[in-house]
Amino acid sequence: GRVYPWGNDPPDASRLNAKEHPEWGGRGTSPAGAFAAGASPFGALDLVGNVWEWVEDAWGRYRRQTQTDPVSQGDPSSLRVARGGSWSTPGRQCRATTRRSMPPQTRTTTLGFRVCRSA
């Protein structure tokens, strides 16, 4: 029910590294965890902005009816999904629901991944 991980307040320099950030915006990445005010209610940091994040989904158009996420089957030619925006994306577009398709061979300073572990 939130527009952004932190809630519905608009993005600002205390919440994420986006294009308008006065220090890093439009220039490059910021340190991981630098935006405590941008945390989700679950404590997850850096869900939007800084770098687009690869996710497991293969690219597929959303439909109106219920559907299962298309998971990549390892086909190197199929498009994959990146989410969340980056330091070169306008802040209002940096949302966890924002996604773009990219070939899996894509390498750029605006793209990364999230390292996680199960408890």
Buried (B, 14 or more C-beta within 10 A) or exposed (E): EEBBBBEEEEBBBEBBBBBBBEEBBEEBBBEEEBBEEBBBEEEEBBBBBBBBBBBEBBBBEEEEEEEEEBEBEEEEEBBBBBBBBBBBBEBBBBBBEBBBBBEBEBEEEBBBEBEEEEE
